[in-house]
């Protein structure tokens, strides 16, 4: 009887791992978090450079470069948002 219970517990432990959530979901969440953090850092860096340029601490070339990067980041975020809204609206148009 003792051997069967040990075997049953081993089988349970093996099957428990099979039902564990995959790391793929965590990786996609981490990827989205990383993109959001990169966007935030780009915006913050642009703001810091702009404030430094106003106080005379940054050269105009650095300001223009920071503003261009910020503009590109915002345009990318707006484009992604528009695509998500468009996909949502397309789903709502589907017949039930």
mmCIF file as gemmi writes it, N, C-alpha and C atoms, coordinates in Angstrom:
data_model
loop_
_atom_site.group_PDB
_atom_site.id
_atom_site.type_symbol
_atom_site.label_atom_id
_atom_site.label_alt_id
_atom_site.label_comp_id
_atom_site.label_asym_id
_atom_site.label_entity_id
_atom_site.label_seq_id
_atom_site.pdbx_PDB_ins_code
_atom_site.Cartn_x
_atom_site.Cartn_y
_atom_site.Cartn_z
_atom_site.occupancy
_atom_site.B_iso_or_equiv
_atom_site.pdbx_formal_charge
_atom_site.auth_seq_id
_atom_site.auth_asym_id
_atom_site.pdbx_PDB_model_num
ATOM 1 N N . UNK Axp A 1 ? 0.829 -1.183 0 1 0 ? 1 A 1
ATOM 2 C CA . UNK Axp A 1 ? 0 0 0 1 0 ? 1 A 1
ATOM 3 C C . UNK Axp A 1 ? 0.874 1.247 0 1 0 ? 1 A 1
ATOM 4 N N . UNK Axp A 2 ? 1.98 1.211 0.717 1 0 ? 2 A 1
ATOM 5 C CA . UNK Axp A 2 ? 2.869 2.349 0.816 1 0 ? 2 A 1
ATOM 6 C C . UNK Axp A 2 ? 3.499 2.679 -0.532 1 0 ? 2 A 1
ATOM 7 N N . UNK Axp A 3 ? 3.822 1.68 -1.326 1 0 ? 3 A 1
ATOM 8 C CA . UNK Axp A 3 ? 4.43 1.899 -2.642 1 0 ? 3 A 1
ATOM 9 C C . UNK Axp A 3 ? 3.439 2.591 -3.56 1 0 ? 3 A 1
ATOM 10 N N . UNK Axp A 4 ? 2.18 2.202 -3.499 1 0 ? 4 A 1
ATOM 11 C CA . UNK Axp A 4 ? 1.164 2.813 -4.364 1 0 ? 4 A 1
ATOM 12 C C . UNK Axp A 4 ? 0.94 4.279 -4.003 1 0 ? 4 A 1
ATOM 13 N N . UNK Axp A 5 ? 0.966 4.612 -2.748 1 0 ? 5 A 1
ATOM 14 C CA . UNK Axp A 5 ? 0.768 6.012 -2.368 1 0 ? 5 A 1
ATOM 15 C C . UNK Axp A 5 ? 1.962 6.866 -2.791 1 0 ? 5 A 1
ATOM 16 N N . UNK Axp A 6 ? 3.174 6.312 -2.7 1 0 ? 6 A 1
ATOM 17 C CA . UNK Axp A 6 ? 4.357 7.042 -3.151 1 0 ? 6 A 1
ATOM 18 C C . UNK Axp A 6 ? 4.304 7.253 -4.656 1 0 ? 6 A 1
ATOM 19 N N . UNK Axp A 7 ? 3.893 6.209 -5.397 1 0 ? 7 A 1
ATOM 20 C CA . UNK Axp A 7 ? 3.767 6.309 -6.845 1 0 ? 7 A 1
ATOM 21 C C . UNK Axp A 7 ? 2.691 7.324 -7.215 1 0 ? 7 A 1
ATOM 22 N N . UNK Axp A 8 ? 1.588 7.324 -6.475 1 0 ? 8 A 1
ATOM 23 C CA . UNK Axp A 8 ? 0.508 8.271 -6.742 1 0 ? 8 A 1
ATOM 24 C C . UNK Axp A 8 ? 0.971 9.713 -6.502 1 0 ? 8 A 1
ATOM 25 N N . UNK Axp A 9 ? 1.743 9.928 -5.45 1 0 ? 9 A 1
ATOM 26 C CA . UNK Axp A 9 ? 2.219 11.285 -5.177 1 0 ? 9 A 1
ATOM 27 C C . UNK Axp A 9 ? 3.215 11.742 -6.243 1 0 ? 9 A 1
ATOM 28 N N . UNK Axp A 10 ? 4.039 10.804 -6.756 1 0 ? 10 A 1
ATOM 29 C CA . UNK Axp A 10 ? 4.965 11.157 -7.831 1 0 ? 10 A 1
ATOM 30 C C . UNK Axp A 10 ? 4.204 11.511 -9.104 1 0 ? 10 A 1
ATOM 31 N N . UNK Axp A 11 ? 3.189 10.749 -9.416 1 0 ? 11 A 1
ATOM 32 C CA . UNK Axp A 11 ? 2.38 11.026 -10.606 1 0 ? 11 A 1
ATOM 33 C C . UNK Axp A 11 ? 1.641 12.361 -10.466 1 0 ? 11 A 1
ATOM 34 N N . UNK Axp A 12 ? 1.166 12.64 -9.269 1 0 ? 12 A 1
ATOM 35 C CA . UNK Axp A 12 ? 0.493 13.912 -9.019 1 0 ? 12 A 1
ATOM 36 C C . UNK Axp A 12 ? 1.454 15.075 -9.21 1 0 ? 12 A 1
ATOM 37 N N . UNK Axp A 13 ? 2.666 14.943 -8.694 1 0 ? 13 A 1
ATOM 38 C CA . UNK Axp A 13 ? 3.659 16.001 -8.834 1 0 ? 13 A 1
ATOM 39 C C . UNK Axp A 13 ? 4.011 16.223 -10.303 1 0 ? 13 A 1
ATOM 40 N N . UNK Axp A 14 ? 4.1 15.161 -11.073 1 0 ? 14 A 1
ATOM 41 C CA . UNK Axp A 14 ? 4.414 15.278 -12.496 1 0 ? 14 A 1
ATOM 42 C C . UNK Axp A 14 ? 3.268 15.935 -13.261 1 0 ? 14 A 1
ATOM 43 N N . UNK Axp A 15 ? 2.042 15.568 -12.937 1 0 ? 15 A 1
ATOM 44 C CA . UNK Axp A 15 ? 0.906 16.159 -13.644 1 0 ? 15 A 1
ATOM 45 C C . UNK Axp A 15 ? 0.65 17.592 -13.199 1 0 ? 15 A 1
ATOM 46 N N . UNK Axp A 16 ? 1.051 17.941 -12.006 1 0 ? 16 A 1
ATOM 47 C CA . UNK Axp A 16 ? 0.882 19.307 -11.52 1 0 ? 16 A 1
ATOM 48 C C . UNK Axp A 16 ? 1.699 20.275 -12.365 1 0 ? 16 A 1
ATOM 49 N N . UNK Axp A 17 ? 2.902 19.859 -12.776 1 0 ? 17 A 1
ATOM 50 C CA . UNK Axp A 17 ? 3.729 20.701 -13.62 1 0 ? 17 A 1
ATOM 51 C C . UNK Axp A 17 ? 3.1 20.905 -14.993 1 0 ? 17 A 1
ATOM 52 N N . UNK Axp A 18 ? 2.361 19.913 -15.486 1 0 ? 18 A 1
ATOM 53 C CA . UNK Axp A 18 ? 1.734 20.021 -16.797 1 0 ? 18 A 1
ATOM 54 C C . UNK Axp A 18 ? 0.615 21.055 -16.798 1 0 ? 18 A 1
ATOM 55 N N . UNK Axp A 19 ? 0.009 21.305 -15.658 1 0 ? 19 A 1
ATOM 56 C CA . UNK Axp A 19 ? -1.086 22.269 -15.594 1 0 ? 19 A 1
ATOM 57 C C . UNK Axp A 19 ? -0.626 23.672 -15.222 1 0 ? 19 A 1
ATOM 58 N N . UNK Axp A 20 ? 0.661 23.843 -14.989 1 0 ? 20 A 1
ATOM 59 C CA . UNK Axp A 20 ? 1.208 25.144 -14.624 1 0 ? 20 A 1
ATOM 60 C C . UNK Axp A 20 ? 1.11 26.1 -15.812 1 0 ? 20 A 1
ATOM 61 N N . UNK Axp A 21 ? 0.753 27.361 -15.605 1 0 ? 21 A 1
ATOM 62 C CA . UNK Axp A 21 ? 0.676 28.311 -16.714 1 0 ? 21 A 1
ATOM 63 C C . UNK Axp A 21 ? 2.028 28.447 -17.41 1 0 ? 21 A 1
ATOM 64 N N . UNK Axp A 22 ? 1.968 28.662 -18.7 1 0 ? 22 A 1
ATOM 65 C CA . UNK Axp A 22 ? 3.212 28.773 -19.466 1 0 ? 22 A 1
ATOM 66 C C . UNK Axp A 22 ? 3.859 30.129 -19.241 1 0 ? 22 A 1
ATOM 67 N N . UNK Axp A 23 ? 5.136 30.183 -19.457 1 0 ? 23 A 1
ATOM 68 C CA . UNK Axp A 23 ? 5.883 31.424 -19.288 1 0 ? 23 A 1
ATOM 69 C C . UNK Axp A 23 ? 5.667 32.369 -20.462 1 0 ? 23 A 1
ATOM 70 N N . UNK Axp A 24 ? 5.063 31.896 -21.532 1 0 ? 24 A 1
ATOM 71 C CA . UNK Axp A 24 ? 4.831 32.735 -22.704 1 0 ? 24 A 1
ATOM 72 C C . UNK Axp A 24 ? 3.944 33.923 -22.359 1 0 ? 24 A 1
ATOM 73 N N . UNK Axp A 25 ? 2.913 33.717 -21.556 1 0 ? 25 A 1
ATOM 74 C CA . UNK Axp A 25 ? 2.051 34.816 -21.151 1 0 ? 25 A 1
ATOM 75 C C . UNK Axp A 25 ? 2.823 35.845 -20.341 1 0 ? 25 A 1
ATOM 76 N N . UNK Axp A 26 ? 3.689 35.371 -19.468 1 0 ? 26 A 1
ATOM 77 C CA . UNK Axp A 26 ? 4.502 36.279 -18.669 1 0 ? 26 A 1
ATOM 78 C C . UNK Axp A 26 ? 5.478 37.044 -19.546 1 0 ? 26 A 1
ATOM 79 N N . UNK Axp A 27 ? 6.026 36.375 -20.57 1 0 ? 27 A 1
ATOM 80 C CA . UNK Axp A 27 ? 6.967 37.033 -21.464 1 0 ? 27 A 1
ATOM 81 C C . UNK Axp A 27 ? 6.27 38.116 -22.272 1 0 ? 27 A 1
ATOM 82 N N . UNK Axp A 28 ? 5.049 37.855 -22.746 1 0 ? 28 A 1
ATOM 83 C CA . UNK Axp A 28 ? 4.348 38.874 -23.517 1 0 ? 28 A 1
ATOM 84 C C . UNK Axp A 28 ? 3.972 40.051 -22.63 1 0 ? 28 A 1
ATOM 85 N N . UNK Axp A 29 ? 3.619 39.786 -21.38 1 0 ? 29 A 1
ATOM 86 C CA . UNK Axp A 29 ? 3.33 40.866 -20.444 1 0 ? 29 A 1
ATOM 87 C C . UNK Axp A 29 ? 4.592 41.664 -20.157 1 0 ? 29 A 1
ATOM 88 N N . UNK Axp A 30 ? 5.706 40.955 -19.977 1 0 ? 30 A 1
ATOM 89 C CA . UNK Axp A 30 ? 6.971 41.636 -19.73 1 0 ? 30 A 1
ATOM 90 C C . UNK Axp A 30 ? 7.394 42.456 -20.94 1 0 ? 30 A 1
ATOM 91 N N . UNK Axp A 31 ? 7.12 41.968 -22.142 1 0 ? 31 A 1
ATOM 92 C CA . UNK Axp A 31 ? 7.47 42.708 -23.354 1 0 ? 31 A 1
ATOM 93 C C . UNK Axp A 31 ? 6.65 43.997 -23.432 1 0 ? 31 A 1
ATOM 94 N N . UNK Axp A 32 ? 5.357 43.906 -23.119 1 0 ? 32 A 1
ATOM 95 C CA . UNK Axp A 32 ? 4.521 45.102 -23.139 1 0 ? 32 A 1
ATOM 96 C C . UNK Axp A 32 ? 4.972 46.093 -22.077 1 0 ? 32 A 1
ATOM 97 N N . UNK Axp A 33 ? 5.33 45.591 -20.911 1 0 ? 33 A 1
ATOM 98 C CA . UNK Axp A 33 ? 5.814 46.458 -19.833 1 0 ? 33 A 1
ATOM 99 C C . UNK Axp A 33 ? 7.103 47.146 -20.244 1 0 ? 33 A 1
ATOM 100 N N . UNK Axp A 34 ? 7.988 46.421 -20.912 1 0 ? 34 A 1
ATOM 101 C CA . UNK Axp A 34 ? 9.251 46.999 -21.358 1 0 ? 34 A 1
ATOM 102 C C . UNK Axp A 34 ? 9.011 48.093 -22.393 1 0 ? 34 A 1
ATOM 103 N N . UNK Axp A 35 ? 8.083 47.863 -23.317 1 0 ? 35 A 1
ATOM 104 C CA . UNK Axp A 35 ? 7.766 48.875 -24.325 1 0 ? 35 A 1
ATOM 105 C C . UNK Axp A 35 ? 7.193 50.12 -23.662 1 0 ? 35 A 1
ATOM 106 N N . UNK Axp A 36 ? 6.312 49.936 -22.7 1 0 ? 36 A 1
ATOM 107 C CA . UNK Axp A 36 ? 5.726 51.076 -21.996 1 0 ? 36 A 1
ATOM 108 C C . UNK Axp A 36 ? 6.786 51.842 -21.214 1 0 ? 36 A 1
ATOM 109 N N . UNK Axp A 37 ? 7.707 51.134 -20.587 1 0 ? 37 A 1
ATOM 110 C CA . UNK Axp A 37 ? 8.777 51.807 -19.847 1 0 ? 37 A 1
ATOM 111 C C . UNK Axp A 37 ? 9.719 52.551 -20.787 1 0 ? 37 A 1
ATOM 112 N N . UNK Axp A 38 ? 10.027 51.952 -21.937 1 0 ? 38 A 1
ATOM 113 C CA . UNK Axp A 38 ? 10.881 52.632 -22.918 1 0 ? 38 A 1
ATOM 114 C C . UNK Axp A 38 ? 10.214 53.911 -23.423 1 0 ? 38 A 1
ATOM 115 N N . UNK Axp A 39 ? 8.916 53.841 -23.66 1 0 ? 39 A 1
ATOM 116 C CA . UNK Axp A 39 ? 8.169 55.026 -24.102 1 0 ? 39 A 1
ATOM 117 C C . UNK Axp A 39 ? 8.233 56.112 -23.042 1 0 ? 39 A 1
ATOM 118 N N . UNK Axp A 40 ? 8.016 55.719 -21.802 1 0 ? 40 A 1
ATOM 119 C CA . UNK Axp A 40 ? 8.048 56.679 -20.7 1 0 ? 40 A 1
ATOM 120 C C . UNK Axp A 40 ? 9.428 57.307 -20.554 1 0 ? 40 A 1
ATOM 121 N N . UNK Axp A 41 ? 10.477 56.505 -20.673 1 0 ? 41 A 1
ATOM 122 C CA . UNK Axp A 41 ? 11.836 57.026 -20.563 1 0 ? 41 A 1
ATOM 123 C C . UNK Axp A 41 ? 12.155 57.99 -21.701 1 0 ? 41 A 1
ATOM 124 N N . UNK Axp A 42 ? 11.675 57.697 -22.901 1 0 ? 42 A 1
ATOM 125 C CA . UNK Axp A 42 ? 11.911 58.587 -24.039 1 0 ? 42 A 1
ATOM 126 C C . UNK Axp A 42 ? 11.251 59.941 -23.807 1 0 ? 42 A 1
ATOM 127 N N . UNK Axp A 43 ? 10.024 59.924 -23.316 1 0 ? 43 A 1
ATOM 128 C CA . UNK Axp A 43 ? 9.308 61.175 -23.038 1 0 ? 43 A 1
ATOM 129 C C . UNK Axp A 43 ? 10.026 61.953 -21.933 1 0 ? 43 A 1
ATOM 130 N N . UNK Axp A 44 ? 10.42 61.272 -20.878 1 0 ? 44 A 1
ATOM 131 C CA . UNK Axp A 44 ? 11.107 61.943 -19.769 1 0 ? 44 A 1
ATOM 132 C C . UNK Axp A 44 ? 12.448 62.524 -20.207 1 0 ? 44 A 1
ATOM 133 N N . UNK Axp A 45 ? 13.171 61.792 -21.03 1 0 ? 45 A 1
ATOM 134 C CA . UNK Axp A 45 ? 14.461 62.295 -21.515 1 0 ? 45 A 1
ATOM 135 C C . UNK Axp A 45 ? 14.26 63.533 -22.382 1 0 ? 45 A 1
ATOM 136 N N . UNK Axp A 46 ? 13.224 63.536 -23.204 1 0 ? 46 A 1
ATOM 137 C CA . UNK Axp A 46 ? 12.922 64.712 -24.012 1 0 ? 46 A 1
ATOM 138 C C . UNK Axp A 46 ? 12.583 65.923 -23.156 1 0 ? 46 A 1
ATOM 139 N N . UNK Axp A 47 ? 11.821 65.684 -22.091 1 0 ? 47 A 1
ATOM 140 C CA . UNK Axp A 47 ? 11.472 66.782 -21.189 1 0 ? 47 A 1
ATOM 141 C C . UNK Axp A 47 ? 12.705 67.322 -20.475 1 0 ? 47 A 1
ATOM 142 N N . UNK Axp A 48 ? 13.585 66.429 -20.022 1 0 ? 48 A 1
ATOM 143 C CA . UNK Axp A 48 ? 14.805 66.872 -19.34 1 0 ? 48 A 1
ATOM 144 C C . UNK Axp A 48 ? 15.696 67.691 -20.277 1 0 ? 48 A 1
ATOM 145 N N . UNK Axp A 49 ? 15.819 67.231 -21.511 1 0 ? 49 A 1
ATOM 146 C CA . UNK Axp A 49 ? 16.651 67.945 -22.477 1 0 ? 49 A 1
ATOM 147 C C . UNK Axp A 49 ? 16.047 69.304 -22.798 1 0 ? 49 A 1
ATOM 148 N N . UNK Axp A 50 ? 14.718 69.368 -22.926 1 0 ? 50 A 1
ATOM 149 C CA . UNK Axp A 50 ? 14.06 70.641 -23.209 1 0 ? 50 A 1
ATOM 150 C C . UNK Axp A 50 ? 14.254 71.625 -22.053 1 0 ? 50 A 1
ATOM 151 N N . UNK Axp A 51 ? 14.129 71.148 -20.823 1 0 ? 51 A 1
ATOM 152 C CA . UNK Axp A 51 ? 14.336 72.037 -19.676 1 0 ? 51 A 1
ATOM 153 C C . UNK Axp A 51 ? 15.787 72.495 -19.583 1 0 ? 51 A 1
ATOM 154 N N . UNK Axp A 52 ? 16.714 71.587 -19.91 1 0 ? 52 A 1
ATOM 155 C CA . UNK Axp A 52 ? 18.129 71.962 -19.889 1 0 ? 52 A 1
ATOM 156 C C . UNK Axp A 52 ? 18.427 72.987 -20.981 1 0 ? 52 A 1
ATOM 157 N N . UNK Axp A 53 ? 17.789 72.861 -22.129 1 0 ? 53 A 1
ATOM 158 C CA . UNK Axp A 53 ? 18.014 73.817 -23.219 1 0 ? 53 A 1
ATOM 159 C C . UNK Axp A 53 ? 17.452 75.19 -22.866 1 0 ? 53 A 1
ATOM 160 N N . UNK Axp A 54 ? 16.335 75.214 -22.144 1 0 ? 54 A 1
ATOM 161 C CA . UNK Axp A 54 ? 15.75 76.505 -21.742 1 0 ? 54 A 1
ATOM 162 C C . UNK Axp A 54 ? 16.631 77.23 -20.739 1 0 ? 54 A 1
ATOM 163 N N . UNK Axp A 55 ? 17.316 76.457 -19.913 1 0 ? 55 A 1
ATOM 164 C CA . UNK Axp A 55 ? 18.18 77.089 -18.918 1 0 ? 55 A 1
ATOM 165 C C . UNK Axp A 55 ? 19.608 77.272 -19.433 1 0 ? 55 A 1
ATOM 166 N N . UNK Axp A 56 ? 19.838 76.878 -20.685 1 0 ? 56 A 1
ATOM 167 C CA . UNK Axp A 56 ? 21.157 77.068 -21.279 1 0 ? 56 A 1
ATOM 168 C C . UNK Axp A 56 ? 22.109 75.93 -21.031 1 0 ? 56 A 1
ATOM 169 N N . UNK Axp A 57 ? 21.643 74.806 -20.522 1 0 ? 57 A 1
ATOM 170 C CA . UNK Axp A 57 ? 22.514 73.685 -20.193 1 0 ? 57 A 1
ATOM 171 C C . UNK Axp A 57 ? 22.665 72.66 -21.299 1 0 ? 57 A 1
ATOM 172 N N . UNK Axp A 58 ? 21.931 72.79 -22.395 1 0 ? 58 A 1
ATOM 173 C CA . UNK Axp A 58 ? 22.03 71.818 -23.496 1 0 ? 58 A 1
ATOM 174 C C . UNK Axp A 58 ? 22.149 72.566 -24.812 1 0 ? 58 A 1
ATOM 175 N N . UNK Axp A 59 ? 22.848 71.972 -25.741 1 0 ? 59 A 1
ATOM 176 C CA . UNK Axp A 59 ? 23.002 72.63 -27.034 1 0 ? 59 A 1
ATOM 177 C C . UNK Axp A 59 ? 21.756 72.404 -27.894 1 0 ? 59 A 1
ATOM 178 N N . UNK Axp A 60 ? 21.514 73.253 -28.867 1 0 ? 60 A 1
ATOM 179 C CA . UNK Axp A 60 ? 20.306 73.138 -29.704 1 0 ? 60 A 1
ATOM 180 C C . UNK Axp A 60 ? 20.23 71.817 -30.472 1 0 ? 60 A 1
ATOM 181 N N . UNK Axp A 61 ? 21.382 71.287 -30.854 1 0 ? 61 A 1
ATOM 182 C CA . UNK Axp A 61 ? 21.38 70.012 -31.584 1 0 ? 61 A 1
ATOM 183 C C . UNK Axp A 61 ? 20.802 68.889 -30.723 1 0 ? 61 A 1
ATOM 184 N N . UNK Axp A 62 ? 21.174 68.828 -29.444 1 0 ? 62 A 1
ATOM 185 C CA . UNK Axp A 62 ? 20.641 67.809 -28.536 1 0 ? 62 A 1
ATOM 186 C C . UNK Axp A 62 ? 19.143 67.99 -28.33 1 0 ? 62 A 1
ATOM 187 N N . UNK Axp A 63 ? 18.706 69.253 -28.284 1 0 ? 63 A 1
ATOM 188 C CA . UNK Axp A 63 ? 17.278 69.527 -28.126 1 0 ? 63 A 1
ATOM 189 C C . UNK Axp A 63 ? 16.491 69.026 -29.329 1 0 ? 63 A 1
ATOM 190 N N . UNK Axp A 64 ? 16.981 69.328 -30.518 1 0 ? 64 A 1
ATOM 191 C CA . UNK Axp A 64 ? 16.285 68.897 -31.729 1 0 ? 64 A 1
ATOM 192 C C . UNK Axp A 64 ? 16.239 67.374 -31.805 1 0 ? 64 A 1
ATOM 193 N N . UNK Axp A 65 ? 17.327 66.719 -31.455 1 0 ? 65 A 1
ATOM 194 C CA . UNK Axp A 65 ? 17.368 65.267 -31.487 1 0 ? 65 A 1
ATOM 195 C C . UNK Axp A 65 ? 16.394 64.674 -30.464 1 0 ? 65 A 1
ATOM 196 N N . UNK Axp A 66 ? 16.345 65.224 -29.274 1 0 ? 66 A 1
ATOM 197 C CA . UNK Axp A 66 ? 15.432 64.719 -28.242 1 0 ? 66 A 1
ATOM 198 C C . UNK Axp A 66 ? 13.979 64.94 -28.641 1 0 ? 66 A 1
ATOM 199 N N . UNK Axp A 67 ? 13.688 66.089 -29.226 1 0 ? 67 A 1
ATOM 200 C CA . UNK Axp A 67 ? 12.319 66.358 -29.666 1 0 ? 67 A 1
ATOM 201 C C . UNK Axp A 67 ? 11.909 65.428 -30.8 1 0 ? 67 A 1
ATOM 202 N N . UNK Axp A 68 ? 12.831 65.123 -31.7 1 0 ? 68 A 1
ATOM 203 C CA . UNK Axp A 68 ? 12.523 64.202 -32.795 1 0 ? 68 A 1
ATOM 204 C C . UNK Axp A 68 ? 12.234 62.799 -32.259 1 0 ? 68 A 1
ATOM 205 N N . UNK Axp A 69 ? 13.021 62.352 -31.288 1 0 ? 69 A 1
ATOM 206 C CA . UNK Axp A 69 ? 12.777 61.04 -30.693 1 0 ? 69 A 1
ATOM 207 C C . UNK Axp A 69 ? 11.443 61.006 -29.959 1 0 ? 69 A 1
ATOM 208 N N . UNK Axp A 70 ? 11.134 62.076 -29.26 1 0 ? 70 A 1
ATOM 209 C CA . UNK Axp A 70 ? 9.866 62.147 -28.547 1 0 ? 70 A 1
ATOM 210 C C . UNK Axp A 70 ? 8.691 62.144 -29.521 1 0 ? 70 A 1
ATOM 211 N N . UNK Axp A 71 ? 8.832 62.897 -30.59 1 0 ? 71 A 1
ATOM 212 C CA . UNK Axp A 71 ? 7.76 62.949 -31.595 1 0 ? 71 A 1
ATOM 213 C C . UNK Axp A 71 ? 7.54 61.579 -32.229 1 0 ? 71 A 1
ATOM 214 N N . UNK Axp A 72 ? 8.618 60.877 -32.531 1 0 ? 72 A 1
ATOM 215 C CA . UNK Axp A 72 ? 8.507 59.539 -33.11 1 0 ? 72 A 1
ATOM 216 C C . UNK Axp A 72 ? 7.834 58.574 -32.138 1 0 ? 72 A 1
ATOM 217 N N . UNK Axp A 73 ? 8.176 58.659 -30.866 1 0 ? 73 A 1
ATOM 218 C CA . UNK Axp A 73 ? 7.573 57.777 -29.859 1 0 ? 73 A 1
ATOM 219 C C . UNK Axp A 73 ? 6.077 58.047 -29.724 1 0 ? 73 A 1
ATOM 220 N N . UNK Axp A 74 ? 5.698 59.325 -29.718 1 0 ? 74 A 1
ATOM 221 C CA . UNK Axp A 74 ? 4.28 59.666 -29.59 1 0 ? 74 A 1
ATOM 222 C C . UNK Axp A 74 ? 3.509 59.23 -30.838 1 0 ? 74 A 1
ATOM 223 N N . UNK Axp A 75 ? 4.082 59.443 -32.016 1 0 ? 75 A 1
ATOM 224 C CA . UNK Axp A 75 ? 3.41 59.019 -33.245 1 0 ? 75 A 1
ATOM 225 C C . UNK Axp A 75 ? 3.239 57.501 -33.285 1 0 ? 75 A 1
ATOM 226 N N . UNK Axp A 76 ? 4.225 56.772 -32.804 1 0 ? 76 A 1
ATOM 227 C CA . UNK Axp A 76 ? 4.121 55.315 -32.756 1 0 ? 76 A 1
ATOM 228 C C . UNK Axp A 76 ? 3.023 54.89 -31.793 1 0 ? 76 A 1
ATOM 229 N N . UNK Axp A 77 ? 2.965 55.51 -30.625 1 0 ? 77 A 1
ATOM 230 C CA . UNK Axp A 77 ? 1.928 55.174 -29.646 1 0 ? 77 A 1
ATOM 231 C C . UNK Axp A 77 ? 0.537 55.483 -30.193 1 0 ? 77 A 1
ATOM 232 N N . UNK Axp A 78 ? 0.391 56.589 -30.889 1 0 ? 78 A 1
ATOM 233 C CA . UNK Axp A 78 ? -0.904 56.954 -31.466 1 0 ? 78 A 1
ATOM 234 C C . UNK Axp A 78 ? -1.302 55.96 -32.561 1 0 ? 78 A 1
ATOM 235 N N . UNK Axp A 79 ? -0.345 55.55 -33.373 1 0 ? 79 A 1
ATOM 236 C CA . UNK Axp A 79 ? -0.631 54.582 -34.428 1 0 ? 79 A 1
ATOM 237 C C . UNK Axp A 79 ? -1.07 53.244 -33.853 1 0 ? 79 A 1
ATOM 238 N N . UNK Axp A 80 ? -0.387 52.788 -32.81 1 0 ? 80 A 1
ATOM 239 C CA . UNK Axp A 80 ? -0.769 51.524 -32.162 1 0 ? 80 A 1
ATOM 240 C C . UNK Axp A 80 ? -2.152 51.651 -31.554 1 0 ? 80 A 1
ATOM 241 N N . UNK Axp A 81 ? -2.418 52.778 -30.895 1 0 ? 81 A 1
ATOM 242 C CA . UNK Axp A 81 ? -3.749 52.988 -30.305 1 0 ? 81 A 1
ATOM 243 C C . UNK Axp A 81 ? -4.83 52.966 -31.371 1 0 ? 81 A 1
ATOM 244 N N . UNK Axp A 82 ? -4.58 53.627 -32.509 1 0 ? 82 A 1
ATOM 245 C CA . UNK Axp A 82 ? -5.562 53.652 -33.588 1 0 ? 82 A 1
ATOM 246 C C . UNK Axp A 82 ? -5.833 52.25 -34.14 1 0 ? 82 A 1
ATOM 247 N N . UNK Axp A 83 ? -4.784 51.438 -34.253 1 0 ? 83 A 1
ATOM 248 C CA . UNK Axp A 83 ? -4.96 50.071 -34.749 1 0 ? 83 A 1
ATOM 249 C C . UNK Axp A 83 ? -5.768 49.23 -33.764 1 0 ? 83 A 1
ATOM 250 N N . UNK Axp A 84 ? -5.532 49.417 -32.483 1 0 ? 84 A 1
ATOM 251 C CA . UNK Axp A 84 ? -6.289 48.67 -31.463 1 0 ? 84 A 1
ATOM 252 C C . UNK Axp A 84 ? -7.756 49.073 -31.498 1 0 ? 84 A 1
ATOM 253 N N . UNK Axp A 85 ? -8.023 50.367 -31.613 1 0 ? 85 A 1
ATOM 254 C CA . UNK Axp A 85 ? -9.411 50.842 -31.687 1 0 ? 85 A 1
ATOM 255 C C . UNK Axp A 85 ? -10.08 50.325 -32.957 1 0 ? 85 A 1
ATOM 256 N N . UNK Axp A 86 ? -9.362 50.34 -34.06 1 0 ? 86 A 1
ATOM 257 C CA . UNK Axp A 86 ? -9.904 49.836 -35.319 1 0 ? 86 A 1
ATOM 258 C C . UNK Axp A 86 ? -10.235 48.35 -35.218 1 0 ? 86 A 1
ATOM 259 N N . UNK Axp A 87 ? -9.36 47.565 -34.598 1 0 ? 87 A 1
ATOM 260 C CA . UNK Axp A 87 ? -9.616 46.133 -34.42 1 0 ? 87 A 1
ATOM 261 C C . UNK Axp A 87 ? -10.823 45.91 -33.508 1 0 ? 87 A 1
ATOM 262 N N . UNK Axp A 88 ? -10.942 46.7 -32.46 1 0 ? 88 A 1
ATOM 263 C CA . UNK Axp A 88 ? -12.089 46.584 -31.545 1 0 ? 88 A 1
ATOM 264 C C . UNK Axp A 88 ? -13.39 46.901 -32.278 1 0 ? 88 A 1
ATOM 265 N N . UNK Axp A 89 ? -13.379 47.942 -33.088 1 0 ? 89 A 1
ATOM 266 C CA . UNK Axp A 89 ? -14.582 48.296 -33.836 1 0 ? 89 A 1
ATOM 267 C C . UNK Axp A 89 ? -14.943 47.213 -34.851 1 0 ? 89 A 1
ATOM 268 N N . UNK Axp A 90 ? -13.932 46.602 -35.443 1 0 ? 90 A 1
ATOM 269 C CA . UNK Axp A 90 ? -14.179 45.518 -36.397 1 0 ? 90 A 1
ATOM 270 C C . UNK Axp A 90 ? -14.81 44.319 -35.696 1 0 ? 90 A 1
ATOM 271 N N . UNK Axp A 91 ? -14.361 44.039 -34.487 1 0 ? 91 A 1
ATOM 272 C CA . UNK Axp A 91 ? -14.958 42.941 -33.714 1 0 ? 91 A 1
ATOM 273 C C . UNK Axp A 91 ? -16.418 43.256 -33.386 1 0 ? 91 A 1
ATOM 274 N N . UNK Axp A 92 ? -16.697 44.503 -33.054 1 0 ? 92 A 1
ATOM 275 C CA . UNK Axp A 92 ? -18.091 44.873 -32.74 1 0 ? 92 A 1
ATOM 276 C C . UNK Axp A 92 ? -19.009 44.754 -33.953 1 0 ? 92 A 1
ATOM 277 N N . UNK Axp A 93 ? -18.456 44.913 -35.158 1 0 ? 93 A 1
ATOM 278 C CA . UNK Axp A 93 ? -19.261 44.812 -36.387 1 0 ? 93 A 1
ATOM 279 C C . UNK Axp A 93 ? -19.551 43.387 -36.781 1 0 ? 93 A 1
ATOM 280 N N . UNK Axp A 94 ? -18.885 42.429 -36.181 1 0 ? 94 A 1
ATOM 281 C CA . UNK Axp A 94 ? -19.099 41.028 -36.564 1 0 ? 94 A 1
ATOM 282 C C . UNK Axp A 94 ? -20.504 40.567 -36.174 1 0 ? 94 A 1
ATOM 283 N N . UNK Axp A 95 ? -21.14 39.815 -37.07 1 0 ? 95 A 1
ATOM 284 C CA . UNK Axp A 95 ? -22.465 39.303 -36.708 1 0 ? 95 A 1
ATOM 285 C C . UNK Axp A 95 ? -22.352 38.187 -35.669 1 0 ? 95 A 1
ATOM 286 N N . UNK Axp A 96 ? -23.361 38.135 -34.819 1 0 ? 96 A 1
ATOM 287 C CA . UNK Axp A 96 ? -23.344 37.134 -33.749 1 0 ? 96 A 1
ATOM 288 C C . UNK Axp A 96 ? -24.025 35.874 -34.197 1 0 ? 96 A 1
